[in-house]
Amino acid sequence: MPIVRVDKNIDAHTFTVVSNYGAPVERVWQLYADPRQLERFWGPPSWPATVVDHDLRPGGRVTYFMTGPEGEKSAGYWDVLEVDAPHRFVVNDGFADDDGKPNHDMPTVRMEFQFAEHADGGTLTTVASTFPSEDAMTRLIEMGMEDGMREAMGQIDAVLAAPT
């Protein structure tokens, strides 16, 4: 398992996943920059993602939906805030309705993705999520966000090993 650690800080409303992958920073960046690669791991294995729109530039939006084992769908989006390819990007991650419009009844999470060269030649990846409140964090973790992130990040090695 490539996950090095998972840190939760309820008081600061943060949830951070740190992983180490045996590939250069530029290769790990491509996992997020290429929508077809992103959908191969974004979401747990039982809820695979389909990326609909992919504009990974400041001001851009990435829209996607995940399909559950019974055919149910859960849509989401990233509003892209910052990009420093191939080292970092920041998004507001939110839930969407069936038409892809933001669902304002659900919390939006600020996610910062960082990719740094590791001493072993691989890439240390940090995904830091900041929630608007303790209640929002608790709600999303209870909905399965932590398990989903662990499962999603756990699929990256297989994507890296497959031809692009």
N, C-alpha and C positions, 0 to 999 in steps of 0.2 A: 504494500500500500504506500503510495507516494506522499500521503499526508504526514507532515512532520508534527503538527500540533493544531489544536483548535482552542481558541481563547474566547470566553464569553465574559463580558463585563456588564452586568445588569445596570449598575449605577451610571456608567458612561453610555449605555445603550449601544454597545458594540459587540460584534461577533466577527472573529477573524479566523480564516483558515490559511495555514501556511503549508505549502507542498513543495517537494523537490522532484523535478523531472529530469531524466537523463537525455536532454536535448538542449541545443543552444537557445538562447533568448529569442533569436529571430524565428526559429521553428515553433516555439511555444506561442509566440505572438500570432503566428499564422492560424493557430487554432481558433482564435477569436476574430481575426480579420477576414477569414474565409467562412461565409455562412454555411457551406456544406460540411465543413469540419466542425463548426460550432454545434450544429444540430446532432452530431454524432456523440456528444457528451453532455450538452446542456440539458439537464433533467435526469432524474434517476432512470435506470434501465426499464422500469415498468411504466415510465411516463416520458417517452422520447419526445424530443423537441422537433418542431418544424419551423424554420426561420422564413418569415414571409417577406419582410423588408430588412435591408441591412445597409445602414449608412453610418459607419463608424468614424464620423468626423464631428468636431464640436458643432453643436446645433442639429446634428443628425439624430435619427431614431432607428433602433432595431426593434422589430416586432416579431413575435413568435407565439406559438401555442404548443402546449404539451398534450399528448393524447394518452389517457389512462387505459388500463387493461380492459375496461368495459366500453371503450370508445368515447368516454367523457373527455371534454376538452377544458383546459385552463389556459387562458391567454395572458400574455404579459408583454412588456415593452421596456426598452432602455432609452431614456433621453440622454444623449451623449453630451457631457459637459466639457470634458478635457481629453485630449489625446496627445501623447508624446511617444509615438511609435519608435521602436518596439518595446519601450520600457514601462509604459503606464497609460491607463485610461480610467476615466471616472464617469459613472452614469448614475442617473436616478432610475431605479428599477421599480416598476409598478405592475399592478394587475390590470387587466383590460377586460372589457365585456366581449361578447361574441362577435361584435363588429370591429374589435380592435381599438375601441375608444377607452381611454383611462377610466378605471373604476375608482372613483373618489371615495367609495365606502371602505376601501382597503388602504393600508398604509403604503407609502412609498419609501424605499430604502436607498440611501446613498451608498454606492459600492465603488471602491477604489481597487483596481487590479494593478499590481506591480510585478514586474518581471526583472530579476537581477541574476547576473552570472554567479553561479555557485563555485566554490573552490574545486569541486570535482568535475567541473566542465559542464555541468547541467544548469538548470534554471530553477532558482528559488522563486516561487510564485506566492504572493500574498494577496488574498482577497479580503478586504476589510469592509464590513457592512456597518453602517451607522443608521440607527433607527430613530424616528422622530420622538419616541417616548419609550418608557419601560413597558407600558401596556402594549404598544405596537410590537416591540421585540418579543414579549412573552406570547402574544397572539400568533405571530408568524413562526416562532419556534414550536409552539404547540401544534401548528398546522403541518409541521414536518420539514421546515426549512433546513434545520441542522442535518437531519438524516439525508435529505435531498442533496445538499451540498456535498456531504461526504461521498454519497453514491456517484454524483456527477463527476467530482474531481477524481474519484477512483477509476473512472473510465478513460482518463486522458492518456495513460501509458499505451493502451491499445490503439488509440487514434494515432499517437505518435509513431507506433510501430507499423501501421498500415500505410500503403502507398497513398500519396495525396491526390 
